[in-house]
Amino acid sequence: MAVKIRMKRVGTKNSPVFRIIVADGRSPRDGKFIEEIGLYQPLKPGDNFTLKLDRAQYWISKGAQPSDTVASFIKKLGKVAPAAA
């Protein structure tokens, strides 16, 4: 089973909101998922995403492959987290 960390669209028409989820690679974009680990609001200015970095790192250590967008979120949080701690 190939596990992916990707986004699931949940917003309304012309107002997109995405949940960052861990899902089987064979399931559809808005279908069944294993765990929800974050939220992305592309129309919100400034800090427009949240992500449970520890859960993302856990799933990556288990072999999950993040999408390109989710990988960029993880990279941004990875740079911010040590400075905040």
N, C-alpha and C positions, 0 to 999 in steps of 0.2 A: 504494500500500500504506500503510494507516494503522497506524503503530507505536504501541503502548501500553506503558506501564510499569505493571505490575499485580502482583497476588499469585497464587501457585499453591499450593494446599493439598497438603501432603505428610505431615502427622502421622497418628497413629492415631485411632481412635474415642475421643472425649472427651479427647483430648490434641492439639489442633491445633498445627501448625507451618506457617508459610507461607514460601515462597521469593519474594523480590521479583525479578521477571523482566522482560525486554524481549521483547515478542512482537508478532506480526502481530495486528491487531485482529480478524481473521476466525477465528483459531485458538481452540479451546475452552480453558476455564479451566486444565485440567490437561494440555493438549496440548503441541504443539511450541512451542519458544521460541528466541529468537536468543541471548540472553545472560542469565546469572544475576548479579544485582548486589547481592543482600542476603538477609537472613533476618529473620523476625519470629516471636517466640515469645510469644503473648499471655498465657499463663499464668505466665510467669516474672516475678517481681517485680523492680522497678527497671528497669535498662537492658535492655529486652527486644527490641531490634532492632539490626541492623548493616546498613550501607549503604555501598557504594562511591560516595561523593558525586561524585568526578571522573567516573565512568562515567555516573552519572545526569545530570549537567550536560551531558556529551557528547551523550547521546541526546536530551535536551531541545533542544539546539542544532540537532540534525538534524531536529527536528519531532515527536519522540515526545510523546504526551500522557500524563501520569501520572494514575492514579486518584486519587480524593479522599484515600484513606488514605495512599497513597505520597507524595502532595504534602505532606501534613502531616508525614511523616517527613523529607522533604527540607527543609522549613521549619525543623523542630527542629534538624537537623544544621547548617543554614546559620547559625543563631544561635550554635551551640556551637563550630563550627570556627574562626572568627576569634579567639575567646577562648583556645582551646587552642594556637594557633600563636604 
